[in-house]
Amino acid sequence: MSIFPKRAILGTTVTIHWNFNIAALKNTHILPWVRIGVKDPNGKITMLFENHVLGLPDPEEDTIATTKQQLKYLNKNTPLLVLAEYLSGPHKKEVLVEILKNIQSGRHYYFTYTIPNDAPLGKYTLVSEVHNSGNIKYSKTEKDDFFLVEKVTLQKVIKEEKKAVVMNHSPEKIPVKIVHCHENVQGELKTEVSVFEIEPLQETVVQLSEGKDFLLYNEEREVIPLIAQSSYLIRNQQILEIEKKNQFTSVLKKDTEESYQLTTEAKELWEKSDGLYQKNKMSIQEKAVFEEMNVEGLIQEIQL
């Protein structure tokens, strides 16, 4: 079995892949009762699939040589995510070879599990049972059949000490990436990175830089700005910038014929609004310009 992603957050959906392979079945059929489910950290089980699955044997190999190859299976899309998971994991080569052989001969099922917003954090394990003639067959990848639900929050920022305190709310370790951003004298964005794990149910102090600092977790899908609460300004990314004589002069909405000639002040705010410009850094004059540009849909306020 395979799970995508292996790390999730509350309110998101996980996809579970199950391969029913009966290539070794000879001269008989099976009709097992199959149960696929998810067990949360508190032991509550949510069943995703409970049904009989019919398995029929492959035809016997023709002993008479033939020039025309007979197809045995319907073509299946190669589940690349399955390959990626096992290529990157600590699996033996023999297991990977077996998985590769079983991709075409197997029957692939996909289930989804949406994590409730009030669900417990931590390790979720999969239930995989194939009941046949009183016997139960479990997943060959049972040790890896789990996913983690994570949550990290910014607890506080200590400005005078240039420190931020972050909290891991999960009973499992969470890997995080800290990115320190600053601009050099040429105005180019440069970064410094550190990666470590936050211990279960623990607070961790992060040293801040002179620039902007961000914490990334959940396989870098979740981004937490390490600053006191603030929103950012971002120019409308669906608007086209028009240049004349190699100078940016106006903007054009793609879905209408509206174009805007920007004043010097509006142009300056437009260029500042790169998604990392904090709203509370605006001057009084910029606030007035922002209100006008926001109404026109040129610049918007976002939360990271």
C-alpha positions as CSV (number, residue, x, y, z in Angstrom):
1,M,0.0,0.0,0.0
2,S,1.0,3.6,-0.5
3,I,-0.1,6.9,1.0
4,F,0.1,10.4,-0.5
5,P,1.1,12.6,1.1
6,K,2.8,10.9,4.1
7,R,2.5,14.1,6.1
8,A,-0.7,16.1,6.2
9,I,-2.5,18.7,8.2
10,L,-6.0,19.1,9.6
11,G,-8.7,19.6,6.9
12,T,-6.8,18.1,4.0
13,T,-7.2,14.8,2.1
14,V,-4.9,11.8,1.9
15,T,-5.0,9.3,-1.0
16,I,-4.4,5.6,-0.3
17,H,-3.3,3.2,-3.0
18,W,-4.0,-0.6,-2.7
19,N,-2.8,-3.1,-5.2
20,F,-4.8,-6.4,-5.5
21,N,-2.5,-8.8,-7.2
22,I,-3.5,-12.4,-8.1
23,A,-0.9,-13.1,-10.8
24,A,0.0,-16.3,-9.0
25,L,-3.6,-17.6,-8.9
26,K,-3.9,-20.9,-10.9
27,N,-6.9,-23.0,-12.0
28,T,-9.3,-21.4,-9.5
29,H,-10.9,-18.1,-8.4
30,I,-11.1,-16.3,-5.2
31,L,-13.7,-13.9,-3.8
32,P,-12.2,-12.5,-0.6
33,W,-13.8,-10.0,1.8
34,V,-11.6,-6.9,1.7
35,R,-11.4,-4.2,4.4
36,I,-9.5,-1.0,3.9
37,G,-9.6,1.7,6.6
38,V,-7.7,4.3,8.7
39,K,-7.1,4.1,12.4
40,D,-6.4,7.4,14.1
41,P,-4.1,8.0,17.1
42,N,-6.9,7.4,19.5
43,G,-7.8,4.0,18.0
44,K,-10.9,5.1,16.1
45,I,-11.2,3.2,12.8
46,T,-12.9,4.8,9.7
47,M,-13.6,2.2,7.1
48,L,-13.1,3.3,3.5
49,F,-13.9,0.0,1.7
50,E,-15.6,-3.2,2.7
51,N,-16.6,-5.5,-0.1
52,H,-15.9,-8.8,-1.9
53,V,-13.4,-8.6,-4.7
54,L,-13.4,-11.1,-7.4
55,G,-10.1,-12.6,-8.6
56,L,-9.9,-14.8,-11.7
57,P,-6.9,-16.8,-12.8
58,D,-4.8,-15.8,-15.9
59,P,-5.2,-18.0,-19.0
60,E,-2.6,-20.8,-19.3
61,E,0.4,-20.0,-21.5
62,D,-0.1,-21.3,-25.0
63,T,2.4,-24.0,-25.7
64,I,2.2,-23.5,-29.4
65,A,4.5,-20.7,-30.7
66,T,2.6,-17.7,-32.1
67,T,3.8,-14.6,-33.8
68,K,1.0,-12.5,-32.3
69,Q,1.3,-11.5,-28.7
70,Q,-1.9,-12.0,-26.7
71,L,-2.7,-9.4,-24.1
72,K,-3.4,-10.6,-20.6
73,Y,-4.3,-7.3,-18.9
74,L,-6.0,-4.0,-19.6
75,N,-3.4,-1.3,-19.7
76,K,-2.9,0.5,-16.4
77,N,-1.4,3.9,-15.8
78,T,1.8,3.4,-13.9
79,P,1.3,4.9,-10.5
80,L,4.5,7.1,-10.5
81,L,3.9,8.2,-6.9
82,V,4.1,4.6,-5.8
83,L,7.4,4.2,-7.5
84,A,8.7,7.5,-6.1
85,E,7.8,6.4,-2.6
86,Y,9.6,3.1,-2.7
87,L,12.6,4.5,-4.6
88,S,13.1,7.0,-1.8
89,G,12.3,4.7,1.1
90,P,14.4,2.3,3.1
91,H,13.1,-0.7,1.2
92,K,15.1,-3.7,0.0
93,K,15.8,-4.1,-3.7
94,E,13.9,-7.3,-3.7
95,V,10.7,-5.6,-2.5
96,L,11.0,-2.9,-5.1
97,V,11.5,-5.4,-7.9
98,E,8.4,-7.3,-6.8
99,I,6.4,-4.0,-6.7
100,L,7.6,-3.2,-10.2
101,K,6.6,-6.6,-11.5
102,N,3.1,-6.4,-9.8
103,I,2.2,-3.0,-11.2
104,Q,0.8,-4.2,-14.6
105,S,-0.6,-7.5,-13.3
106,G,-2.2,-5.9,-10.2
107,R,-5.5,-4.2,-9.9
108,H,-5.1,-0.7,-8.4
109,Y,-7.6,0.8,-6.1
110,Y,-7.5,4.4,-4.7
111,F,-9.3,5.6,-1.7
112,T,-9.4,9.1,-0.1
113,Y,-9.6,10.0,3.6
114,T,-10.3,13.6,4.6
115,I,-8.9,14.5,8.0
116,P,-11.5,16.4,10.1
117,N,-10.5,19.8,11.4
118,D,-10.9,18.6,15.0
119,A,-9.1,15.3,14.4
120,P,-6.3,14.2,16.8
121,L,-2.7,14.9,15.7
122,G,-0.1,12.2,15.3
123,K,0.3,8.9,13.6
124,Y,-2.5,7.3,11.5
125,T,-2.2,3.7,10.5
126,L,-3.9,1.8,7.7
127,V,-6.2,-1.2,8.1
128,S,-5.7,-3.7,5.3
129,E,-7.4,-7.1,5.6
130,V,-8.1,-9.7,2.9
131,H,-10.3,-12.4,4.4
132,N,-10.3,-15.7,2.4
133,S,-11.4,-19.1,3.7
134,G,-11.0,-18.0,7.3
135,N,-7.5,-16.7,6.9
136,I,-6.5,-13.0,6.9
137,K,-3.8,-11.6,4.6
138,Y,-2.3,-8.3,5.6
139,S,-0.4,-5.7,3.6
140,K,3.2,-6.6,2.7
141,T,4.1,-3.0,3.4
142,E,2.4,-2.9,6.8
143,K,5.4,-1.3,8.6
144,D,5.1,1.7,6.2
145,D,1.3,1.9,6.0
146,F,0.9,5.1,8.0
147,F,0.7,8.8,7.6
148,L,1.3,11.7,10.1
149,V,-1.0,14.7,10.8
150,E,1.0,17.7,11.9
151,K,0.5,21.1,13.3
152,V,3.1,23.8,14.1
153,T,2.2,27.3,15.3
154,L,4.1,30.5,16.1
155,Q,3.6,31.1,19.8
156,K,5.3,34.5,20.2
157,V,8.0,36.8,18.9
158,I,10.5,38.3,21.3
159,K,11.6,41.4,19.3
160,E,14.2,42.7,21.7
161,E,16.0,39.3,21.7
162,K,15.3,38.6,18.0
163,K,13.7,35.2,18.8
164,A,10.6,33.4,17.8
165,V,9.0,30.6,19.8
166,V,7.2,27.8,17.8
167,M,5.2,24.9,19.1
168,N,4.9,21.3,17.8
169,H,1.4,20.3,18.8
170,S,1.8,16.7,17.6
171,P,3.0,13.7,19.7
172,E,5.4,12.9,16.8
173,K,8.6,14.7,15.8
174,I,8.1,17.3,13.0
175,P,10.9,18.2,10.6
176,V,11.0,21.9,9.9
177,K,13.0,24.2,7.6
178,I,14.0,27.7,8.7
179,V,14.6,30.2,5.8
180,H,16.3,33.5,6.6
181,C,15.9,36.0,3.8
182,H,17.7,39.3,3.1
183,E,18.5,41.5,0.1
184,N,22.1,42.2,-0.9
185,V,23.3,45.6,-2.2
186,Q,22.1,44.7,-5.7
187,G,18.5,44.2,-4.4
188,E,18.8,40.4,-5.0
189,L,17.0,38.1,-2.5
190,K,19.5,35.8,-0.7
191,T,18.6,33.0,1.7
192,E,20.2,31.0,4.5
193,V,18.6,27.7,5.5
194,S,18.6,25.4,8.5
195,V,16.7,22.1,8.9
196,F,16.0,20.2,12.1
197,E,13.2,18.4,14.0
198,I,10.9,19.8,16.7
199,E,10.4,17.3,19.5
200,P,6.9,16.1,20.2
201,L,4.6,18.5,22.1
202,Q,7.5,20.9,22.6
203,E,8.2,24.6,22.1
204,T,11.4,25.5,20.2
205,V,13.2,28.9,20.1
206,V,14.3,30.1,16.6
207,Q,16.9,32.8,16.3
208,L,15.8,35.5,13.9
209,S,17.9,37.3,11.4
210,E,18.0,41.0,10.4
211,G,15.8,40.3,7.4
212,K,12.6,38.2,7.0
213,D,12.3,34.7,8.5
214,F,10.0,31.8,7.6
215,L,9.3,28.3,9.0
216,L,8.3,25.6,6.5
217,Y,6.9,22.3,7.5
218,N,4.6,19.5,6.2
219,E,7.0,18.7,3.4
220,E,7.4,22.5,2.9
221,R,3.7,23.0,1.9
222,E,3.0,25.0,5.1
223,V,4.7,28.4,5.5
224,I,4.7,30.4,8.8
225,P,6.2,33.9,8.8
226,L,8.2,34.3,12.0
227,I,7.0,37.8,12.7
228,A,4.2,39.4,14.8
229,Q,0.9,39.0,13.0
230,S,0.8,41.0,9.8
231,S,-0.6,40.6,6.3
232,Y,1.3,41.2,3.1
233,L,0.7,43.0,-0.2
234,I,0.8,41.2,-3.5
235,R,0.2,42.7,-6.9
236,N,-2.4,40.9,-9.0
237,Q,-0.5,38.1,-10.7
238,Q,-3.0,37.9,-13.5
239,I,-2.4,41.5,-14.6
240,L,0.0,42.2,-17.5
241,E,2.7,44.8,-17.1
242,I,3.1,47.0,-20.3
243,E,6.5,48.5,-21.2
244,K,7.2,51.3,-23.6
245,K,10.7,52.4,-24.5
246,N,12.0,49.7,-22.1
247,Q,10.2,51.4,-19.1
248,F,7.3,49.9,-17.2
249,T,4.4,52.4,-17.6
250,S,1.0,50.7,-17.2
251,V,-0.9,47.6,-16.4
252,L,-3.6,45.7,-18.3
253,K,-6.2,43.3,-17.1
254,K,-6.3,40.2,-19.3
255,D,-10.0,39.5,-19.0
256,T,-11.2,43.0,-19.8
257,E,-10.0,45.9,-22.0
258,E,-9.2,48.0,-18.9
259,S,-5.7,49.4,-18.5
260,Y,-4.2,51.7,-15.9
261,Q,-1.6,54.3,-16.2
262,L,0.2,54.3,-12.9
263,T,1.4,57.4,-11.1
264,T,4.8,57.5,-9.6
265,E,3.5,56.7,-6.2
266,A,1.3,53.9,-7.5
267,K,4.2,52.4,-9.5
268,E,6.4,52.4,-6.4
269,L,3.8,50.6,-4.4
270,W,3.1,48.2,-7.3
271,E,6.8,47.2,-7.4
272,K,7.0,46.9,-3.6
273,S,4.0,44.6,-3.5
274,D,5.9,41.4,-4.1
275,G,4.1,39.2,-1.6
276,L,6.7,39.8,1.2
277,Y,6.0,43.5,1.7
278,Q,4.2,43.9,5.1
279,K,1.0,46.0,5.1
280,N,1.9,47.6,8.4
281,K,5.1,48.9,6.8
282,M,3.2,51.3,4.5
283,S,3.4,55.0,5.0
284,I,0.3,57.2,5.3
285,Q,0.6,58.1,1.6
286,E,1.0,54.5,0.6
287,K,-2.1,53.5,2.5
288,A,-4.2,56.0,0.5
289,V,-2.7,54.7,-2.8
290,F,-3.3,51.1,-1.6
291,E,-7.0,51.7,-0.9
292,E,-7.5,52.9,-4.5
293,M,-5.5,50.2,-6.1
294,N,-7.2,47.5,-4.0
295,V,-10.6,48.7,-5.1
296,E,-9.5,48.3,-8.7
297,G,-8.2,44.8,-8.0
298,L,-4.6,45.7,-8.8
299,I,-3.1,45.0,-5.4
300,Q,-4.5,42.6,-2.7
301,E,-3.8,41.8,0.9
302,I,-2.9,38.2,1.7
303,Q,-2.0,36.1,4.8
304,L,0.9,33.6,4.5
